[in-house]
Structures are given as structure tokens and as C-alpha cells.
Amino acid sequence: MDVDFSPNSSSIGSSRKAPLQGTLLVGAVSESALAERLRSIQKSAEAGHAPRPSAPAEADLCASERLAIDYRGASDLAAKSAKALTALTANQAPLWKLLRAQGIFSGHGPAKKVAFLYTGQGSQYLNMLRVLAAAEPIVADTFAEADRIMTPLLGQPLSEFLFVDQTDAAAVARAEKELSRTAITQPAVIASDIALTRLLAAYDIRPDMVMGHSVGEYGALVACGALSFEDALDVVSARSREATGITMETGRMAAIFAPMEEIERGLKTIPGYIVIANVNSYHQAVLGGASQAIEQAIDLFLKEGYDAIPLPVSNAFHTSIVAPYSEPLRRTLERRRLQSPRVPVVANVNGEFYPTGPDATSQMVDLLTRQVASPVQFVQGLLTLYRAGARVFVETGPKKALQGFAEDVLGDRGDVISLFTNHPKFDDIAAFNQALCGLYAAGLGRPVS
């Protein structure tokens, strides 16, 4: 069920690609043997010596006990090795969980099944992946491909809306306004999602199953081989263009950080149309509805001591307000080359796997048509992935909202690790490299035979 993630349909997963910065993977038959190897590495690092970035040895990836460290230079490696040795001695799961945030990961046993989670609208930001695109031709080529596809539709390359000189305040203001437009936001997010998917494939890391969030579902469909990158970009662009002549109310959306029962209770007190549009986790949901009702909801939850954040989206997606989008979207989808997924993919509408087989296409069109005006059942989707065997969850796109949702819903199970690959508060390369270490510790990254 392998899917080719390369820009030009050629294998990029067979080479042993070296990471862009320090990535140590140590494998051994036991924790004591692992500690012995790590002490030797720590001693060398304390003397000012650190291994050059290189692909992990297959023997380490296959070892029964594994430890991976993301580092910048010898002193950083020495300090993190000391922390890892302390954790090995203590042998306490909570300590290892804390160390993940510092780029220190442990793993044992066979390689874990991995689910890629694809970011949707609302996570976009100016210059996302720009540093990575400058360093990685795979990422640059993906944006160049998106530019070729989108220039005839947008009047200029997509990357010109996304990449801007941060020192030019006027240019930044213009670009932020443009990036908030659905016609720009959605293809930009999908391009970022697929660029990261292709880059992970270059490190021999491919998903066993996938799920997207909102428009991220189209990224997931590309990743599972059900839709081409070109068709995915064209669909999200076309549904914006074809909806311009449709008369509908304009709504708003807001993220509420509170227990689900509190969110449901609060909604009962607000007059007007408002619903839970994204069931994201046990402690966060996105509300959608009429603008006044959303404003009242924000005020209510802020007064009750919860975080409530308006989202930079152009309408109340996944609510009945945008139901008029559905039929134009159906017509658009019926003209595209949808095919049965080659990797299991979860649908937002019901949180269950898409149908497969020769008769799946019409059902897939129906699910995607309903998706635009239906709540995103992300919690149910995470549970579906877990039941199917996924234990490593990787947010493959900008920011780390989905990683947080996975942690909230599944993090207390003890056998789950959730990772993010990009975030504006981190250097692009550092964020990706840290995720790579988490994946190596999970035993992932072996070439496909």
C-alpha cells in the first residue's frame, strides 16, 4: 500500500538522507547496553566532539531499545545525553514524556504504526516553511509545483502571497490580509502539508494511515493516493471561485479552550445560531455560527476564565451557514480523478475510515460534499486511528494544534507519542529535526524494500 510522495513520481525514499542538523540514534539489546553506549558518546561530546549529521544505522533502527537526541553542537549533545542517562536510571515514563519537548526520545520493541495528521485552515502564517524551502530542494520543488498550478488561478504565484520580507511592515500587512482569504489560505496550507509529507518520505518515513482536519482532509487524500496534488489544489481553489455567486450569510468561528461539557453548557445560554463546528479534543472545540452569537460566546467563555480566540477564517465552515457550497463542490469533485485510497484515510464527517474498492468513488464524493457543512469529528477520528494500531501521530503541516489534540485525547494511554513538524516559534529545521528524532526512536525510517 505504498504511495509515491515524490514531486515527479520518482522514488526519493530509497536514498539514506542525512538530517540537516545533529540527530543521534543509539540502539542496543538492553537499557544497560544503551546506557553504556550513551556514556561513551557523552564523554566524547564533553571533550568537544559530536557526530556529523548522518542517516541512522539500520541496526540502531531495528534494535530492541532505542534512544534519539536532537542536538546543536557538542555541548548540547553532552547536556542532553546526561539528561537521557538520568532518565534511563530513573526508568519513569513521566520523565521521558517531559524530555520529548527537549528533543530527547526513547523507544523499544518493533517499529510503531504511524498516522499523519494534516493541518487545515487557521494554522497558516506568513513565511511558513520558507527556511525549510531554502534548505531542502524537495520543499522548494513542492512550492514551485504549487506555483505552476495556482498562478493561472490566482494571477500570481502562490508563494508570492506566502513569502514576504518581514522588515517591510506595509508588505506584511498586505500579505496577512491576502493570506486570510480562503482562496489563498487553503492551497497554501495544502502545499505546506504535502511539502512536509514529501520531505518525510525522503527520510523513509511514510504513513500507515492518515487523517486531515477540515481542508487538511484534501492533504490526507493526496497522501493516501486518492487525489493528485494538482487536483487537490484545484478543488479547494475552484470551490472558492464557484461560490462567489452564491448568496449566503457570513459567519464567524472561534476556538474555545475548555472541557467539552462546559462548552456544551455555555452554548445553551447563547441566543442565535451557534454550533460546535470542530470536535477537536476533550478540552478544545471550535464554534461556528452567526457573527453576533460567536461574539457573545467569546465574551461568555472569557468571563468564565477560559481562553476564547477568534479564528482568521472567512466564514463559519462546517456549519449550515456554508451549506450552499455543497452542490458546487459536488460538481467540482465529480470532474476530478478521485480513486480508492491506497492508505487508510479517516473522514471528518463521521471519524471513520473512507470506503475502499472499485465502487468507493461515489461514496467519497458524498463524504467530501457533506464535509464542508458538517462538524469535524476529530476526536472520533483519533480513536479510530488508535483502534487501527496507530501509536505515533505526526502533525504534518504548520503549527501544532493537531499534535495537541492527539496528546489530549490519547496521551494518557502510555503507548502514544505525538509530534509536530513545523511551528513559527521554532526554527523550521529545528522543528522538523526534532520530529525526525521522535520517529527514529519509534523505529521508523527504514528503507522500503
C-alpha positions as CSV (number, residue, x, y, z in Angstrom):
1,M,0.0,0.0,0.0
2,D,3.0,2.3,-0.6
3,V,2.1,5.7,-2.1
4,D,4.7,7.7,-4.0
5,F,5.2,11.1,-2.4
6,S,7.8,12.5,-4.7
7,P,7.2,15.6,-6.8
8,N,7.9,13.9,-10.1
9,S,6.7,10.4,-9.5
10,S,10.3,9.1,-8.9
11,S,11.4,7.2,-5.8
12,I,13.0,9.5,-3.2
13,G,12.7,7.2,-0.3
14,S,15.5,4.7,-1.3
15,S,18.4,7.0,-0.5
16,R,19.8,7.3,3.0
17,K,19.3,11.0,3.5
18,A,21.3,12.8,6.3
19,P,19.4,15.2,8.6
20,L,20.1,18.9,8.3
21,Q,21.3,19.1,11.9
22,G,22.5,16.9,14.7
23,T,20.5,13.7,15.1
24,L,21.8,10.9,17.3
25,L,20.2,7.5,17.3
26,V,21.6,4.8,19.6
27,G,20.3,1.3,19.6
28,A,21.1,-1.7,21.9
29,V,19.7,-5.0,23.1
30,S,19.0,-3.7,26.6
31,E,18.7,-0.5,28.6
32,S,22.1,-1.2,30.3
33,A,23.8,-1.6,27.0
34,L,22.1,1.5,25.7
35,A,23.4,3.5,28.7
36,E,26.9,2.2,28.1
37,R,26.9,3.4,24.5
38,L,25.4,6.7,25.6
39,R,28.1,7.3,28.3
40,S,30.8,6.9,25.7
41,I,29.0,9.4,23.4
42,Q,28.6,11.8,26.3
43,K,32.3,11.6,27.2
44,S,33.3,12.4,23.6
45,A,30.8,15.3,23.5
46,E,32.1,16.8,26.7
47,A,35.5,16.8,25.0
48,G,34.0,18.8,22.2
49,H,33.3,16.1,19.7
50,A,29.9,15.4,18.2
51,P,29.0,13.2,15.3
52,R,28.3,14.8,12.0
53,P,24.6,14.7,10.8
54,S,24.1,11.3,9.2
55,A,21.3,8.8,8.4
56,P,20.8,6.4,11.3
57,A,22.2,2.9,11.0
58,E,19.6,0.3,10.2
59,A,20.9,-1.8,13.1
60,D,20.0,1.0,15.5
61,L,16.6,1.4,14.0
62,C,16.0,-2.3,14.4
63,A,17.4,-2.5,17.9
64,S,15.0,-3.6,20.8
65,E,16.0,-0.4,22.8
66,R,16.4,2.9,21.1
67,L,17.2,6.5,22.1
68,A,17.3,9.5,19.9
69,I,18.6,13.0,20.6
70,D,18.2,16.2,18.6
71,Y,21.2,18.4,19.2
72,R,23.1,21.5,18.1
73,G,26.8,21.0,18.7
74,A,28.8,19.0,21.2
75,S,27.9,20.9,24.3
76,D,24.2,20.5,23.6
77,L,24.7,16.8,22.9
78,A,26.6,16.4,26.2
79,A,23.9,18.1,28.2
80,K,21.1,16.1,26.6
81,S,23.0,12.8,27.0
82,A,23.3,13.5,30.7
83,K,19.5,14.0,30.9
84,A,18.9,10.8,29.0
85,L,21.2,8.8,31.2
86,T,19.3,10.2,34.3
87,A,16.0,9.1,32.7
88,L,17.4,5.7,31.9
89,T,18.4,5.3,35.5
90,A,15.1,6.5,36.9
91,N,13.1,4.5,34.3
92,Q,10.0,6.7,34.8
93,A,7.6,7.2,31.9
94,P,6.6,10.8,33.0
95,L,10.2,11.9,32.9
96,W,10.6,10.6,29.3
97,K,7.5,12.4,28.3
98,L,8.9,15.7,29.7
99,L,12.2,15.1,27.8
100,R,10.4,14.9,24.4
101,A,9.9,18.7,24.5
102,Q,13.7,19.0,24.6
103,G,14.3,16.7,21.7
104,I,15.1,13.5,23.7
105,F,13.1,10.4,22.8
106,S,13.1,6.7,23.8
107,G,11.6,3.7,22.1
108,H,11.6,0.0,22.3
109,G,10.3,-3.1,20.5
110,P,9.1,-3.3,16.9
111,A,8.5,-0.1,14.8
112,K,5.3,1.6,15.6
113,K,2.5,2.3,13.2
114,V,2.4,6.0,12.3
115,A,-0.6,8.2,11.4
116,F,0.0,11.6,9.7
117,L,-2.4,14.3,10.7
118,Y,-2.9,17.1,8.1
119,T,-3.3,20.7,9.2
120,G,-6.2,22.7,7.9
121,Q,-7.2,26.4,7.6
122,G,-6.5,28.5,10.6
123,S,-2.9,27.3,11.1
124,Q,-1.4,29.3,8.3
125,Y,1.1,32.0,8.9
126,L,3.3,34.2,6.7
127,N,6.6,32.6,5.6
128,M,5.6,29.1,6.8
129,L,8.3,26.7,5.6
130,R,10.3,29.4,4.0
131,V,13.6,28.5,5.8
132,L,13.0,24.8,5.1
133,A,12.3,25.6,1.4
134,A,15.7,27.4,1.2
135,A,17.5,24.4,2.7
136,E,15.5,21.5,1.1
137,P,15.0,21.2,-2.7
138,I,12.1,18.8,-2.0
139,V,10.2,21.5,-0.2
140,A,11.2,24.2,-2.7
141,D,10.1,22.0,-5.6
142,T,6.7,21.4,-4.0
143,F,6.0,25.1,-3.7
144,A,7.3,25.6,-7.3
145,E,4.8,23.0,-8.4
146,A,2.0,24.7,-6.5
147,D,3.0,28.0,-8.1
148,R,2.7,26.5,-11.6
149,I,-0.8,25.1,-10.7
150,M,-2.1,28.2,-8.9
151,T,-0.6,31.1,-11.0
152,P,-3.3,30.9,-13.7
153,L,-6.0,30.7,-11.0
154,L,-4.7,33.5,-8.7
155,G,-3.0,35.8,-11.2
156,Q,0.4,35.4,-9.5
157,P,2.4,32.5,-7.9
158,L,1.1,31.2,-4.6
159,S,4.4,31.6,-2.9
160,E,4.3,35.4,-3.6
161,F,1.3,35.5,-1.3
162,L,3.1,33.4,1.3
163,F,6.7,34.5,1.4
164,V,7.3,38.2,2.3
165,D,10.0,40.4,3.6
166,Q,9.3,40.7,7.3
167,T,11.1,44.0,7.6
168,D,8.6,45.7,5.2
169,A,5.6,46.5,7.5
170,A,3.4,47.5,4.7
171,A,4.1,44.4,2.7
172,V,3.5,42.2,5.8
173,A,0.1,43.9,6.4
174,R,-0.9,43.3,2.7
175,A,0.3,39.7,2.8
176,E,-1.5,38.9,6.0
177,K,-4.8,40.3,4.6
178,E,-4.3,38.2,1.4
179,L,-3.4,35.1,3.3
180,S,-6.7,35.3,5.3
181,R,-8.6,34.8,2.0
182,T,-9.9,31.3,1.7
183,A,-8.8,31.1,-1.9
184,I,-5.2,31.8,-0.8
185,T,-5.2,30.1,2.6
186,Q,-6.4,26.7,1.6
187,P,-3.9,26.0,-1.3
188,A,-1.1,27.5,0.8
189,V,-1.9,25.1,3.7
190,I,-2.2,22.1,1.4
191,A,1.1,22.9,-0.3
192,S,2.8,23.1,3.1
193,D,1.2,19.8,4.2
194,I,2.4,18.0,1.1
195,A,5.9,19.5,1.2
196,L,6.4,18.1,4.6
197,T,4.9,14.7,3.5
198,R,7.4,14.5,0.7
199,L,10.3,15.6,2.9
200,L,9.4,12.8,5.5
201,A,9.3,10.3,2.6
202,A,12.9,11.3,1.7
203,Y,13.8,10.1,5.2
204,D,12.0,6.8,4.5
205,I,9.1,7.8,6.8
206,R,5.6,7.2,5.3
207,P,2.3,7.0,7.0
208,D,0.4,3.7,7.7
209,M,-2.8,5.8,7.9
210,V,-3.8,9.4,7.6
211,M,-6.4,12.0,8.6
212,G,-6.9,15.6,7.8
213,H,-8.6,18.4,9.7
214,S,-11.1,20.4,7.7
215,V,-9.4,21.4,4.4
216,G,-6.5,19.3,5.6
217,E,-8.6,16.3,4.5
218,Y,-7.5,17.1,1.0
219,G,-3.9,16.9,2.0
220,A,-4.7,13.5,3.6
221,L,-6.4,12.4,0.3
222,V,-3.2,13.3,-1.6
223,A,-1.1,11.4,0.9
224,C,-3.2,8.3,0.6
225,G,-3.1,8.3,-3.2
226,A,-6.8,9.1,-3.7
227,L,-6.3,12.6,-5.2
228,S,-3.4,14.2,-7.1
229,F,-1.7,17.2,-5.6
230,E,-2.8,19.2,-8.7
231,D,-6.4,18.2,-8.3
232,A,-6.4,18.9,-4.6
233,L,-5.2,22.4,-5.2
234,D,-7.7,22.9,-8.0
235,V,-10.6,21.6,-5.9
236,V,-10.1,24.0,-3.0
237,S,-9.5,26.9,-5.4
238,A,-12.5,26.0,-7.5
239,R,-14.9,25.8,-4.6
240,S,-13.9,29.3,-3.6
241,R,-14.4,30.6,-7.2
242,E,-17.6,28.8,-7.8
243,A,-19.1,30.0,-4.5
244,T,-18.6,33.7,-5.4
245,G,-22.1,33.9,-7.0
246,I,-23.8,32.2,-4.1
247,T,-25.8,34.3,-1.6
248,M,-25.2,33.3,2.0
249,E,-24.8,34.7,5.4
250,T,-21.3,35.4,6.6
251,G,-20.5,33.8,9.9
252,R,-17.5,33.5,12.2
253,M,-15.6,30.9,14.1
254,A,-13.8,30.8,17.5
255,A,-11.6,28.3,19.3
256,I,-12.7,27.6,22.9
257,F,-10.3,26.0,25.4
258,A,-12.5,24.4,27.9
259,P,-13.8,21.0,28.9
260,M,-16.3,19.8,26.3
261,E,-19.2,19.6,28.9
262,E,-18.6,23.3,29.8
263,I,-18.6,24.3,26.1
264,E,-21.9,22.4,25.6
265,R,-23.4,24.0,28.7
266,G,-22.4,27.5,27.7
267,L,-23.8,27.2,24.1
268,K,-27.3,26.5,25.6
269,T,-27.3,30.1,27.0
270,I,-26.5,31.9,23.8
271,P,-29.3,33.0,21.5
272,G,-28.9,32.8,17.8
273,Y,-27.3,30.2,15.5
274,I,-24.1,28.7,17.0
275,V,-22.8,25.1,17.0
276,I,-19.7,23.1,17.7
277,A,-18.1,23.0,14.3
278,N,-14.9,21.1,15.2
279,V,-14.9,18.5,17.9
280,N,-11.2,18.6,18.3
281,S,-10.3,17.2,21.7
282,Y,-11.7,16.8,25.2
283,H,-10.6,20.3,26.2
284,Q,-10.9,22.3,22.9
285,A,-13.5,22.9,20.3
286,V,-14.2,25.4,17.5
287,L,-17.6,27.1,17.4
288,G,-19.1,28.3,14.3
289,G,-22.2,30.4,13.6
290,A,-23.8,33.8,13.2
291,S,-21.3,36.6,13.9
292,Q,-23.2,38.1,16.9
293,A,-23.6,34.7,18.5
294,I,-19.9,33.9,18.2
295,E,-19.1,37.3,19.7
296,Q,-21.3,36.5,22.7
297,A,-19.7,33.1,23.1
298,I,-16.2,34.6,23.2
299,D,-17.3,37.1,25.9
300,L,-19.0,34.3,27.9
301,F,-16.1,31.9,28.0
302,L,-13.6,34.7,28.6
303,K,-15.7,35.8,31.6
304,E,-15.7,32.2,32.9
305,G,-11.9,32.2,32.8
306,Y,-11.4,30.1,29.6
307,D,-9.4,31.1,26.5
308,A,-11.5,32.0,23.6
309,I,-9.8,33.0,20.4
310,P,-11.5,34.2,17.1
311,L,-10.1,32.4,14.1
312,P,-8.8,34.1,10.9
313,V,-11.2,32.4,8.5
314,S,-13.6,33.9,6.0
315,N,-16.8,32.2,7.1
316,A,-18.3,29.7,9.6
317,F,-17.2,26.5,7.9
318,H,-18.7,23.1,9.0
319,T,-22.0,24.8,9.8
320,S,-25.2,25.1,7.9
321,I,-24.2,28.7,7.0
322,V,-21.9,27.3,4.3
323,A,-24.3,24.6,3.1
324,P,-24.8,26.4,-0.2
325,Y,-21.2,25.5,-1.0
326,S,-22.1,21.8,-1.1
327,E,-23.6,21.4,-4.6
328,P,-20.9,23.4,-6.4
329,L,-18.3,21.4,-4.6
330,R,-20.0,18.1,-5.6
331,R,-19.9,19.2,-9.3
332,T,-16.2,20.1,-8.9
333,L,-15.3,16.8,-7.3
334,E,-17.2,14.8,-9.9
335,R,-14.9,16.3,-12.5
336,R,-11.7,15.2,-10.7
337,R,-9.8,11.9,-10.7
338,L,-10.8,10.6,-7.3
339,Q,-9.8,7.0,-6.7
340,S,-9.9,4.4,-3.9
341,P,-7.3,5.2,-1.1
342,R,-4.1,3.2,-1.1
343,V,-3.5,4.0,2.5
344,P,-6.4,4.1,5.1
345,V,-7.8,7.6,5.5
346,V,-10.3,8.8,8.1
347,A,-13.2,11.1,7.0
348,N,-14.1,14.2,9.0
349,V,-17.8,13.7,8.7
350,N,-18.0,10.5,10.8
351,G,-14.5,9.9,12.1
352,E,-14.4,6.6,10.4
353,F,-12.3,5.2,7.5
354,Y,-13.2,6.1,3.9
355,P,-14.7,3.2,1.8
356,T,-12.3,1.4,-0.5
357,G,-12.6,-0.7,-3.6
358,P,-13.8,-0.1,-7.2
359,D,-17.2,1.4,-6.1
360,A,-15.7,3.8,-3.5
361,T,-15.5,7.0,-5.6
362,S,-19.2,8.0,-5.4
363,Q,-19.2,7.5,-1.6
364,M,-16.0,9.6,-1.3
365,V,-17.6,12.4,-3.3
366,D,-20.6,12.2,-1.0
367,L,-18.4,12.4,2.2
368,L,-16.5,15.4,0.9
369,T,-19.7,17.1,-0.2
370,R,-21.1,16.8,3.3
371,Q,-17.8,17.7,4.9
372,V,-18.0,21.4,4.1
373,A,-21.1,22.0,6.2
374,S,-20.7,19.1,8.8
375,P,-18.9,19.2,12.1
376,V,-15.3,17.8,12.1
377,Q,-15.4,14.7,14.2
378,F,-11.7,14.8,15.0
379,V,-11.9,13.1,18.4
380,Q,-13.7,10.1,16.9
381,G,-11.1,10.1,14.1
382,L,-8.2,9.9,16.6
383,L,-9.9,7.0,18.4
384,T,-10.4,5.2,15.0
385,L,-6.7,5.6,14.2
386,Y,-5.7,4.3,17.6
387,R,-8.0,1.3,17.3
388,A,-6.4,0.5,13.9
389,G,-3.0,0.4,15.6
390,A,-1.5,3.9,15.2
391,R,0.7,4.8,18.1
392,V,2.8,7.6,16.6
393,F,0.8,10.7,15.5
394,V,2.6,13.3,13.4
395,E,1.1,16.7,12.6
396,T,2.2,17.2,9.0
397,G,1.7,20.9,8.4
398,P,2.2,24.3,10.1
399,K,1.8,24.8,13.8
400,K,0.9,22.1,16.3
401,A,-2.8,22.2,17.0
402,L,-3.4,18.7,15.9
403,Q,-0.4,17.4,17.9
404,G,-2.1,18.9,20.9
405,F,-5.4,17.3,20.2
406,A,-3.8,13.9,19.9
407,E,-2.0,14.4,23.1
408,D,-5.2,15.5,24.9
409,V,-7.3,12.6,23.6
410,L,-4.6,9.8,23.6
411,G,-1.7,11.0,25.6
412,D,-2.7,9.3,28.8
413,R,-2.6,5.8,27.2
414,G,1.2,5.4,27.7
415,D,1.9,3.9,24.3
416,V,1.3,7.0,22.2
417,I,3.7,9.7,21.0
418,S,2.5,12.8,19.2
419,L,4.8,15.0,17.2
420,F,4.7,18.3,15.2
421,T,6.9,19.1,12.2
422,N,6.7,22.9,12.0
423,H,5.9,25.9,14.1
424,P,6.5,29.6,13.9
425,K,8.0,29.7,17.4
426,F,10.7,27.2,16.3
427,D,13.3,27.4,13.5
428,D,11.9,25.3,10.6
429,I,14.9,23.0,10.6
430,A,14.9,22.5,14.4
431,A,11.2,21.7,14.5
432,F,11.5,19.1,11.7
433,N,14.6,17.6,13.1
434,Q,13.1,17.1,16.5
435,A,10.1,15.3,14.9
436,L,12.6,13.2,13.0
437,C,14.3,12.1,16.2
438,G,10.9,11.1,17.7
439,L,10.2,9.0,14.6
440,Y,13.7,7.3,14.7
441,A,13.2,6.4,18.3
442,A,9.9,4.8,17.3
443,G,11.9,2.6,14.9
444,L,10.7,4.4,11.8
445,G,13.0,5.4,8.9
446,R,13.9,2.1,7.3
447,P,14.1,2.0,3.5
448,V,11.2,0.3,1.7
449,S,12.4,-2.9,0.2
